[in-house]
Amino acid sequence: MTDITAPRRQRGVVKASLTKLGTKTAELETLEISQTVVNHSQQLIKRLVTLDADFKTHHMSLIDATEDEEQLGVEQEALDCHDDEVTNLSLKLQALSSSMDVRAAHDRVLFEHKLARL
């Protein structure tokens, strides 16, 4: 059986980076929407894509080295949880990055409504 210590450790490092990215996302969600928040969320989306690819690379190394069927099931569950977390973060970051467009549209509607009153 192949040594799985290195890929497991590398996957753990990527997982920790994903956790930190989740914390940064939560912090952005507490801020007032601004162009800075939108720009930061767009940068975090790019980072999320990279981390997702890195995680899967290390995860597949683990899968390739695992012969035990029960352990393969555990690894599949880990991948499923990872995919759920990435999807959740992606949706939050996309909402933040598009929030300026929504806010601008709302402001435009209010302006047009006020203008119609005149």
Secondary structure as UniProt FT lines:
FT   HELIX           5..30
FT   HELIX           35..65
FT   HELIX           69..117
//
